[in-house]
Amino acid sequence: MVASQTGRDSYQALDDNQTSRTSLGRMAVTSLAGLLALVVAFAAGRSSASEVHQAGGAAAAFSEEAPNKPVGLWEPQLSPAFHEEPIAKNTVRRFDAYLMQMAAFADPQTKLANVEQWLAPDFQYETVGFPTSRTPAGWCVSGEEQQFRTTFNMSVFSQMLFFGSDDMATTTSYGNVFWKEPLFGVPAPKEWVYFRVTDFYSARKTTPTRGQLYYNFMMIDFADLLRRVGRPVLPKAALPEGLVLTSEADDGVPAPLSVVARAQDSAAAQKVSLAALQEDWAGSGPAHTKAWASSMIFYGPGGVGTARGTEQYQKHVLEPFRAAFAERQVETKIFGCEGNYCGAFGELRGRHVGTWLGLKASGKPVAIRFAFHWHVTDGRVKEGWAIFDVPGLFQQVGLDFFAIAAETPMQI
């Protein structure tokens, strides 16, 4: 789960009693100490409480820090424009606000108590590379959240798309992060880097207006990230790589604002997006006769690149994939729309019979996790975004994607 910067709304902690209890004579000392602590925490970025984890883990930290200590729960003050968002989307917005505004300054006990406002007790977190977690504590204290903050110790995320319904939500974003420590054996370049990332969430209602997340899948475009830092694993794509933009529409950034999406035809967008998903990746027909507008843009991941127009999409995206995998099927795990925007997470299944992304045919049955987003206008897909679990595909054919990257000589 990667938090995303969602605007300049004002935020306020719920517990303001500490200041009122502090005597005037101690305020100057407390303020100076607090300022120094904020500076240190800001410099640390996402690496909150890593020393505590390294010194003995969450359980030890909790026992040492008075387990019965009351924890003040934090709630963001959101713009009224967000008050009537679909429940899953609004839950993610509040959760992301905490991660970006408060988590870096919190001790493990406080952080866990706060994220449990938005994460269900049976919360499951799946991702690429990082460990799977099956509880809020597993993710927050010892899982991906802690590992990510240690590896990328400073980070800023910008959402391009953010939409959802009452039971699902999704984002596609890019991060600018400082890569400080090794990642899965790949040496750290110790510099600011860029990567694409996507999240899909499932939620359930807890009240008529609130919900909790019980599932999150997060995927970074590792193929593109490693290409950017001079350790490419995949061959150079036939299409341009690197530049990915938000929607070409006045629907807000990230798109769409829910107040705008209400007036859009989500049923029509759903029909067209499902047709694109099935026909493109399980079918064999030409792109231009089905769901896509002739002037479409497809922002593919590293190794695939950006296709402009149905001819490029057909030749450089669909045909290589279709030639490489026989008996293709699409298994969708999460699908949803808001306004003119739809997203799907699932697996592309098939038998690996040809070369794709430099991987020669293995003859093995494989399942490639995907994240797709579509923007539909006038009954056709105008823009699409995609990321594939390339490290997972490598693993299924007996190769270690990250080990290959680590052994690849740096290319400047």
N, C-alpha and C positions, 0 to 999 in steps of 0.2 A: 504494500500500500504506500503510494507516494502522495504526500499532501500537495495541494496545488494552491497557489496564491489566487485569491478570488476577489480582489478588489480592495478598496480603501474604506470599508465600513469601520465604524468605531466599535471598540470592544471594551468590556469592563468586567473585572472580577466581581463575584458575588459577595465575597467576604472582605469588608473594608474596616474591620474592627481593630486590627493590629495598630494602625496609625493612631486611632483615638486613645488607645491604651498607653501610648508611648509618651513619656514626659518631654517637655520642651527642651530640657537640658541634654537629652539623649538624641534628639531628632537630628542634629547635625551629624553626629557620628553615624547614626543609623543610615541617614541619607547617603553619606559618603560611601559606607560599606555596600549599601544597595547598589549605588552607581557602579562601583568597581565590579560587583557580582554580575550586573547586567552586561558590562563590557566583556567580561570573560565569557559569559554564556553566549553572547552574540557572536564572538569570535569562534566559539566552538561549533556554532550552527547546529546541525542535527546530532551532534555527539553528546546529547544530554545524559548525564549520570553514567557514562561508560566506565568511569573508575570504579563505581559501586559494583557494577556487574563483574568487572574483571577481578574484584577483590573477594568475590564469594557468591555472587548471584542475588536474585531478587529476594529469596526467602531470608537470607542472612541480613540483607539490607533492611527488610521490613522489621525484623526482630530488633535490630540495633536502633531503629528510629521510632520506638514506641508504637507498637502495633495498634494500640487503642487510640492513637492520636486522631482527633476528628479532622476530616479533610473537607475543605471548602470546594464545592463543585462550581465550575466555571461555565458560563453560558454566553455566547456571543450576542451582541445587539445587532440585528440584521436590518437592512433597509426594508421598509414596508413593501417594496416591490417584490421581495422574496417570500413574503408571508404565506402566499397561496400557492407555492410551488408544490408539485407532487411530493408525496411523503418521502420516498427513497432519495430523491434528489436533495430535498431540504435536509435530510439526515446527514448526507455526505457533506453538504455545505457546512453544517455546524461542526462536524467531526474534523474536516479539513481546517476550519478556522482555529480550532484548538491546537492542532498539530503545528500550524504555522506561527501562531501567536504566543502560545504558552508552553508547549511541550518541552522546548529546549531549556526552560528554567525550572522544571519540576523534578522533585525527587521521585523515585520509582513508585512509592505508595500513592502519592498524589496523582501522578500521571495515570496509573492504572485505574484508580477510582474515577477519574474524569472520562477516560475513553470508554469505560463500561456504561456510561450514559448512552452511547451510540452503538456499542457492540453487544450483541446478544451473548448469553452465557455459552451457547453452542457455536460461537463464531468460528468459522474456518477460513484460513488464509492460504491461498495457493499462488505460486509465482514461478518464475524461471530462475534457476540458479540458487536463490535463497531458500532457506528451509520452509517447509509447510508448518503451519501452526493450527491448533484446533481449539484454542481458548483465547480470550482477550489477553490474558497474562502471557501465554506462550508467544503471541505476536509482539506485544508491547515491551516485555521485559527481556526476553532472551532470544527472540526470533529476528525476522527481517528488519523490524524497526531499529533495533539496537545495532545490528550489523551494518545497515545502510548508513546510520549516523556516524559510525566509526570510519567507514570507508570514504564516504563523501561528507566531510566535516563541515562544509558550508554549501548551501544550496538555495536556489530560487526557482520556482516552478511557475510556468505560464500556461494556463489552459487555453486550448483552441476550441474544443467542443465540450459541453457539459449538459447532459439532458437525462431525462428519466421519466418514470411513472411512479405509482404508489409502491410497486414491488421490485423495481430495478432502477439502476442508474449507471451511467458510464461517463468516462472522461477520456479525452486524448489530449495530451499535453507535451510540452518539452521542458527539460530541466537544464539549467546552467549550474553546474556543481564543481566544487573543488575536489579532485580525486587525490586523496591524501595517502591512503593505505592500500596494499594489494587486494585484489578482488578475485576470488576463486583461483588463486595462483598467478594471476596476471599482474605484473609489477605496476605500481602506481606511477603515472607520469608526473604527479605532484604539480598539476596545473588545472586551470579551469577548462572544463569540457562540456559538451552539449550532447544530450540524447533525447530521443523520443520515448514516451511511455504512455501506456494505456491502462485503465482500470475498469473492471466490470463488477457490479455489486448486486446482491440480492438482499431484500429487506422484507420485514413483516411489521404490520401495525402493532403498536403497543397501546395507543389511544386513538381516538378519531383523527387526531392531527399530528401525531408523532409516531416514530418507528425506530427500529434497531436493525443494524446490518448483521446478517448471519452468514454471509459468504462474500469474499472478495478475491478476484483474480487480478494480479498485476503483472504486466510484461513490459520490459525494456527492450528496445530495438538494439540488442547487443551487436548484431552484425554491423550496423551503422556506427555505433559507438566505437568499436574496435578499429574500424576503418579510419575514423577521425583521429585516433591517437597513434596511427602508424603501425597497427598490428592487424591488418586485414586477414580474415579467415576465408572469405568468399572471393571468387573472381570478380573483377570489375564488371558492373552491370552495363548492359547495352544502353540503358536509359540514364539520364542524369540522376545523381544521387545527392541527398543531403537536404535540399530545401523543401520544407513542408509548411503549408500555410493553413490558416483557419478558413472558414467558409467565405465565399464571395457573395455575401448577402448582408443586408442591414438588419440582422437578427440579434445583434449584440455580440460581444466577445467576452467570455466564450459563448458560442452559439448553441442553442437559442435561449434568449430570455423567455421565461415561462409566460410572462404577460404578452409577449409577441406570439409565441407558439400557439396560444389558445385559438387564434384566428386561422390557423393553418390546418390542412386536412391530413391528420395523422393516419387515417385509415388508408388513404390513397398512397401515402409514403410507405406504409407497411407492405402493401401489396406489391409495389414496384421493387422494394428492397429484398423481399423474400424471393421474388423472381430472379433478381440479379444473383443472389446467393446460390440458389439451386442451379440455375442454368450455367453460370460462369464456372463453378467449381465442381459440380457433379455432372453437368451436361456437356454438350459438344457444339452448340450453335454459335453463330457469329454474334459478337457483342452489339453491333449496330442495329440488329433487327429486334432486339429484345428491350432491355431496361434502360440502356444508357443513351444519353443525349450525344449527338455527333461531336459536340464541342467539349465533351467531358474531360475531367482531370482525375487521375488516379494517383494518389500519393502512396506508392509502395514502400516497403521497408528496404533496409540495406541488402544489396545483392539483386534487387528488382528495379528500384528507381521509380521516377515519376513519368507516367504516360499521359500525353496530351492528345486527345482525340481517340476515337474508337479503333483506328487503324493501328496505332502504337500499342494500345491496350490489347488488341487481339494478337498481334505479332510477338510482342515482347513479354507479355504477362500471362495470357491464357494459354497460348499454344505451347510454350515450354513446359508449363505445369501439366497440361493434359497429356503431353507426350511422355512425361516422366512417370505418371501414375495411372495404372489401370484399375478398373473396378472401383471407381471413385464414388464416395458417399460423403454427405455432409451431416454431421451430428451437432445440432444446436443445443447449447446448454442454457444460454441466456439470450433473450431477444426482446427488444422494446423500442418504442418510438415516442417522440414528443414533437408535435408540429411536423415540420418537413424533414426531420432528422431521425434516423434509425441506426441501431447498432446490434451486433451479434457477436457472441463469443461461443466457441465450440471447437470441434475437431474436424479436419479434413482427413478422411480415411481412404486408403488405397494400397495397391501393391506397387512397390518401387521398381519400375521396369526400364527407366531411362535416366539420363543425367539431368539434374536440376540443382542450380546454385553450386555447381562444381562437384556435386556428389554423384558418382557413377552408380549405375543400377546395382542394387543389392538383392533384388528379388524378394525382399522381405515385406510383409504387411506393416504399414506404418500409420500412425495417427499424428497429424500436425495440428497443434493448437493454433487457433487464429483469433484475431480481433479485427472486425470490420466495422466501419462507420460509413453511412451514406447520407448525402444531402439531395433531396428530391425536389424538383421544380417542374411544373407543367407536365406531370406524369412521367418524367424520365429522371434517371440519376444524373445529376450535374457534376457532383464531386464524390470521390470515395477515398477512404483512408484505410490502410491495412498494416498490421504487424503479424509476423509468424514466429512461432517458437522454433527457431533454427537450432539452438543448442539441444533442444529435446529431440529433434529429428536426427542430429548427429549421434546422439546417445543410442537411438534405436538401431542404427546401422553399425554400432560398435566403435564410434569415434568420440573423443573428448574435445568438444568445441573450445573450451577455455584453455585446455592444455596446449592445443595447437596455437592458440593466440599467444600464450606465454612463451612458446618456443619460436615464434615467428620473429626474425630479425626486424628491428625497428626500421620502418620506411619513412623517411622524412619527405 
